[in-house]
Amino acid sequence: MASNIPMPGKRFVIGVPYVWLFVFFLLPFLILLYISFVDQGESINPFKPIWDPVTGILSLKYENYWTIFRDAEGGELFKTIYIEAYLRSIWYALCTAVLCLLIGYPFAYFIARSAPSVRPALLMMVMLPFWTSFLLRVYAWKGILADQGVINQLLMGVGVIDEPIQMLYTNVSMLVGMTYVYLPFMILPLYANLVKMDFRLLEAAYDLGASPFKAFWLVTVPLSKAGIVAGFMLVFIPAVGEFVIPSLLGGPENIMIGRVVWDEMFTSNNWPRASALAVVMILLIIVPLAIYYHFTAEEK
């Protein structure tokens, strides 16, 4: 059948994703990369030319990158607010991905093991939050976690506490919000992987004397590795650059790299440094992914 498809059709089908990636990923990345080397100075134009056609001199301002790792005043290496924001963002994104995995795996497993007639309704419940605005969902958590919010009012009403507990603008509130928002991105790829699993393998493991936990750990988890990796990446990557949730639910000490980039671009009007921060953040995500897929491809 494949041989009957005309070559122009093949090229079109293959070319559409490449054009999409070029227009919406590679081109914006190249623009960011260009701005990150601009010496903006006192100008408000972040698109100043970096090459002088008269003298033929290419002027690249490497300080936009160097100051990310070391203060301009000559401080210690890797002791800057930007490195702290990077590390904090990676830590919170990692915690969010782990929490989503711990909560989402049982959900996905339950949906995969449920009756086929019930699965569409269960999947609809997982995707139902996407029908509501992202901002509204985050603001709803502000109402739930506030000092006079639902949880505090409930605890005081039953006599568990006498005064409100500080839950909003903390590490916990931020992790709760991020886990809630990104949980469907973990459940869906896990379900897509688990629903294709042959559950007769578990029965065979039981017949060979394996306990339910051992059968789950040695059979189900390895077979769902692809779903775990896909879900982990779908949660971790956007969580690293998350801006809205830390701003609304996190405290002043929870400044992540997304907020730092926003401040540099719109408060300080330092587009070159903001672009350099974004480029470094992209590389911090892409390079480990490329290394991982390189070694997994060699194993196969």
N, C-alpha and C positions, 0 to 999 in steps of 0.2 A: 504493500500500500504506500509505503514511504517513497518508493521510487517513482510513483505516479504523480507526486506533488511537484509542480514546476519549480525550478530554481528561484525565480523571483519571489514566489510565495514563501519559500523557505527563508530566503534572506530577509523578507519583511517581518516574518514571525520572530526570527532570531534578533533582528535589528531593533524592534520596538523596545524591549527591555534595556538594551544598551543605550539607546537614545534617551530613555527615561532616566537612567542612572547618570548619564553625562549631563543632562539639563538640570536635574534636581539634586545631584550629589557632587559630581566632579567639578562642574562649573562654579557653584557657590563655594566649594572648598578652595578652588584656585583664586577666587576673588578674596576670600579670607586670607589666604596665603600672601597674596599681593599686598593687601592693606597692612598685614603684620610686619612688613619690611619698610613701610613708609615712614619717613621722618616728618611727622606732621608739624612739629614746632608750635608756633603760635597760630598757625592757620586752622581754619575750621573745615578744610577740605581733606578728607581721609583718602582721596583718590589722587593725590599728587603724583606726578610722574617720578619714577625711581631711576630713569635713564635719561641722561642729557644728550640729545642728538647732536649738539654742536661739539661738545668736548668728547663725547663717547664714553663718559664715565657712568658706571652703574653704582648708584648710591643706595646701599642696603643698611638699614638701621638694626643691627643685631642686638642692640640694647633692649629692644622690645621683648626679646626672649631672655636675655641675660638677667634682666631685673626680675624675672619670674623666680629665678633660682637664687638670686643674691641681691640684697638691697643696693640701690645706687650709691649709698653712703659708704659702702664697703663692709657690710655686716657679714655674719657667718653664712657659709654656703648652705642652702636648703633651709634657712631659718627666716622665711618670709611668710607673709599672710597668704600669699598665693599657694605655696606648698601646703600650708596648713589647711586651706580650703580644699585643695585636691585630695589630701589624705582623708579629711572629714567626709567629703563627698563619696569617695570610694568605700569608706567604712559604712556609711549609712546605706549606700546602694547594696553593699554586700549583705548587711543585716536584713534589708528589705527583701532581697532575693531569697535568703535562707528562710525567713518567716513565711514568705509566699509559698515556698516549696513544702515546708512543714504543714501548712494549712491546706494548700491546694492539692497535694498528692492524695490525701484521703478523699477529698471531693471528687477528683478525677477518677479515682479507682471505684468509688461508689457509683458514679454515673456510667462508667464502662461496664460494671457488673450488673447494672439494673436492666430491667426488661426493655427490649427495643422500642416498645410502644410508649415508654415513659421518658426515654432519653431526650427527645426533642423538647419536652416541657422543662426538664432539668437544665438543658443547655440554654433555653430561653431565660431561665432564672439567673444563670451565670452572666448572660449578656445584657440583662435588663438594666443595670446601672448605666450602660452606654447610651440609653435613651434619654438620660438626664444630663444637663450641662455639667461639665467637669468642675467649674467654679462653684456651682450650687452644691455639689456633693461635698466639696471641701469645706464650704461655709456651713453645711449641715453638721460637720464634725466639730466646728467651733461652738455651735449651739449645744452639742452633746457633752463636750469636755469642759465648757466654761465653768467658772466658779458658781454661777447660778444656773448651770446647765442641767440636763436630764439626769446624768449619773449622780452628781452631787445632791440634787434635790431628792432623788430616790434613796440614796444612802442616809441622808439626814431624816427623811420621812420614816424610815424603818428603825431609826435610832442607832445605826452603826457608827456614825460620826456626828460630832456636835457642830463642827464648822467645815466649810468647803475645803476640799483638798485641791492643791494646785496641780492641775492636770494639763491645762492649756499652756502653750508656749514652753514646752519641755521636750526633751529627747523622746519621751514616750509618745506624746501627742503627735510628733512629726512621723515617727515610725508607724504609728497606728494609721495615720492618714495615707502614707505612702504604700503600706501593705494593702490597705483597703482598695486603693485606686488601681494598683498593679496586679492584684490577685487574679483577675480573669486572664491576664496574659500568661500566667503560669498554668492555670487549670486547662485552658483550651489545647495547647500543644501536648500536655500530658494525657488528656483524654484521647486525642487523635492517635497517640501512640499506644495507649493501653487498650483501646477498643479493638485493635487489630491483633491483640495477643491471643494465642491459643491457650485457654485456661485448662485444657486437658493436661498441660505440662505440670500444673500444680497438683492435679490428681495423681499423676505419675510420681511426683515427689513425695506425696503423702503415702503412696503405696510402698515407696522405698524407705519409709520410716522417718521422713523429715517432719519436724514440728511445723505448725503454721507460720511461725516467725521465720524459721530457717528457710522454709520454702519461699516465703516472700522475699527474704534477703538474697537468696542465691538464685532465684528464678525470675521473680517479677521485676526487681530493681534492675538487674543487668539488661533485661529485655526492654526496659523503659528508659535506658540511658539516653537515647536520642531525644526523647521528649523532655527529660530533665535538663539536658544541655540547652535545648531550644527555649524552654520556658525560662531558664536562668538568664540567658542572654537577653530575652525579650523584656525581662524585668530590670536586670542590672544596667543595661546600656542607657535607657531613658532616665533611670533613677539617678545616675551619676550627674547628669546635667539638670536635674529637677530644680525649678525656680519657684513655682506657685506654692506648692505645699510647704516648703521650709519658710517661705515668707508669711504665710497665713497661720500655720500651726506651730512653727518652730520659734525658739527664743532668739535673742540677740547673739547668743554664743553659738548658734547653729547655722552660721553663715556657710553656705555651700558654694561651689564654684560657679553655679548658674547665677547666683545673686552677685557675686564678685564681677562677673563678665558684664552684667546689666549695669552695675554701678560705674564701671570703667567706661562703658559706652555712652550712657545717657546722663550720668551725674558728672563725671570728670571729663566727658567728651574726648576721651583718649581711645579712639577707635583702633589705632595700631596695637596698643597693648591688649585691648579686649579681643582683637582678632588673634593675637599671639596666644592668649590664654585658651581661646576656642580651638586653635590648631593643636596645641599641646594636649588638650582634653581628648580630641578626636584620635590623636596618635596613641594616647594611653589606652584607648579602647580597642583600636584596630590592630595594633601590633601584637598584643597578646592573643587576640582572636586568630590572626594570621598564623602565628607560631603554633597554636593549638591545632588548627585545621591541617597544617603542614604535617605535623607528627601523626595525627589520626589517619591522614590519607596514606602515610607510609606504612602504618600498621595494617591497613586493609590490603 
